[in-house]
Each structure stands twice: as structure tokens, then as C-alpha cells.
Amino acid sequence: MSFTYSRKINYYETDMMGVVHHSNYIRFLEEARCAWIESMGLPMREIEKRGFTIPVLEVNCKYKMHVTEGDILAIGINLTDYNGVRMTISYDVRDVKTGNVIIEAQTKHCFTNMDLKPINMKKFDEEINTKFEAAKLEK
């Protein structure tokens, strides 16, 4: 994985069975994705200041195991596809203590202007494009 984000599970993220509610994993993926983009020197606020956004088009999540309050997740991120207009990110989410795979997930995104019209970053922002191209090469 090209980037790993760690996160401790909070009590309020669990359900009546004491396990993380399935909807919270989508939030965890977003936290990790934003941290990954920030690690490239491109905080989301900076991308937005430049007039761009990166909406989610699709989320696929396969639940393998559960975690509970106090467990720590390691969320590995790998940019599997990028063409300037769209990108696909794969996630490997593991329990740090056991090493068990908790979920396998994938998100698909596009790059847009602030009016949500798709754009090609190769034409609109060389720095952003170069950073995503470099991330695609990291495996």
C-alpha cells in the first residue's frame, strides 16, 4: 500500500451488539482518503481553493470481520487507476492487533469544478495531476 492511516474505534461508533456499525466504515475510508491526499501536500481545502473537488461516484465494501471499541484499524490506500478525470482507490482495512482483514473496499471518484462539471486535471492543474500520477506509480 502506498499510504496507511491508523484509527482507534470510539464507543459511539458501535451498535447494540458492541461492534462498529457498518455505515461507519465509509466514514473511515473518507478520513483515510483525506489524510492520504493531505500527505501529498494537497489538503482538500487547498484543492477546493483552486476551484476543484473530488466527489465519490461509487463505494464497494466487503465486510470480512468486525471490530469493537478500542480496536485500532490500519487503513491501507492504493491508487489503482487515475486518468486525470477519474480515479479508483483500493483500501485494505486491518485490525492492528490481530492483522485480520476487516474490510476490503474500493471507491471511485471524478474530478470536477465547483459547479460539479467533470474536468481533466491534466489540463487544469499540472501540480495536482503530477501528484496523482506519482501516487498511481507507488505500489
C-alpha positions in Angstrom: 0.0 0.0 0.0 1.2 3.5 -0.8 -0.2 5.1 2.4 -1.5 3.8 5.7 -3.9 5.6 8.1 -4.4 4.4 11.7 -7.6 5.0 13.6 -8.9 3.9 17.0 -12.5 2.9 17.3 -14.7 5.0 19.5 -17.6 3.8 21.7 -20.2 5.9 19.8 -19.3 4.1 16.6 -20.5 0.8 17.8 -24.1 -0.6 17.8 -26.1 -2.5 20.3 -24.0 -5.6 19.7 -20.9 -3.7 20.6 -19.4 -3.8 17.1 -18.7 -1.0 14.7 -21.9 -0.2 12.7 -21.4 -1.0 9.0 -22.1 2.6 7.9 -19.1 4.0 9.9 -16.6 2.2 7.7 -17.5 4.6 4.8 -16.5 7.5 7.1 -13.3 5.7 8.0 -12.5 5.4 4.3 -13.1 9.1 3.8 -10.9 10.0 6.8 -8.1 7.9 5.3 -8.5 9.2 1.8 -8.4 12.9 3.0 -5.3 12.1 5.1 -3.7 10.4 2.1 -4.4 13.4 -0.2 -3.1 15.8 2.5 0.1 13.7 2.8 0.7 14.5 -0.9 0.8 18.2 0.1 -2.8 18.8 -1.2 -5.2 19.3 1.7 -8.8 19.2 0.5 -9.3 22.8 1.4 -6.3 23.7 -0.9 -7.9 21.7 -3.8 -11.2 23.5 -3.2 -9.4 26.9 -3.1 -8.1 26.1 -6.5 -11.6 25.5 -7.7 -11.8 21.7 -7.8 -13.5 18.9 -5.9 -13.3 15.1 -5.9 -16.8 13.6 -5.4 -17.4 10.0 -4.7 -19.1 8.2 -7.5 -19.2 4.7 -6.1 -18.3 2.7 -2.9 -17.8 -1.0 -2.8 -17.2 -2.6 0.6 -16.8 -6.3 1.5 -17.1 -6.9 5.2 -14.9 -9.7 6.4 -14.6 -9.4 10.2 -15.8 -7.0 12.9 -14.0 -4.7 15.4 -15.1 -3.2 18.7 -14.4 -0.1 20.8 -10.7 0.4 21.4 -9.6 -1.6 18.5 -7.2 0.2 16.1 -7.6 0.0 12.3 -4.8 0.3 9.8 -6.3 1.5 6.5 -4.0 1.0 3.6 -4.7 3.0 0.5 -3.6 2.2 -3.0 -4.4 4.4 -6.1 -5.3 1.7 -8.6 -6.4 3.9 -11.5 -6.0 7.5 -12.5 -6.5 9.2 -15.8 -6.9 12.9 -14.9 -10.7 12.7 -15.0 -11.4 9.7 -12.8 -9.6 7.7 -10.2 -10.1 4.4 -8.3 -8.8 3.8 -4.8 -8.5 0.4 -3.1 -8.5 0.0 0.7 -7.1 -2.8 2.8 -8.5 -2.3 6.3 -6.9 -4.4 9.1 -7.1 -4.8 12.8 -3.7 -3.7 14.0 -3.7 -6.2 16.9 -4.6 -9.3 15.0 -3.7 -8.4 11.5 -7.1 -9.7 10.3 -8.6 -8.1 7.3 -11.7 -6.3 8.5 -13.0 -4.9 5.1 -11.8 -4.7 1.6 -13.1 -1.7 -0.2 -12.9 0.5 -3.3 -14.1 4.0 -4.1 -14.4 5.6 -7.5 -14.2 9.4 -7.9 -14.1 12.0 -10.6 -12.5 15.5 -10.6 -14.9 18.4 -11.1 -15.0 22.2 -10.9 -17.1 23.7 -8.1 -20.2 23.5 -10.4 -19.7 19.7 -10.3 -18.8 19.6 -14.0 -16.2 16.9 -14.7 -12.8 18.2 -15.7 -9.4 16.7 -16.7 -6.8 17.6 -14.1 -4.1 17.1 -16.9 -5.5 20.3 -18.5 -6.5 22.3 -15.4 -3.8 21.9 -12.7 -0.3 20.4 -13.5 0.7 20.2 -9.9 -2.3 18.2 -8.8 -2.1 16.0 -11.8 1.6 15.3 -11.2 1.0 14.3 -7.6 -1.8 11.9 -8.5 0.2 10.4 -11.4 3.1 9.8 -8.9 0.8 8.2 -6.4 -0.5 5.8 -9.1 3.0 4.6 -9.7 3.6 3.8 -5.9 2.6 0.3 -5.2 
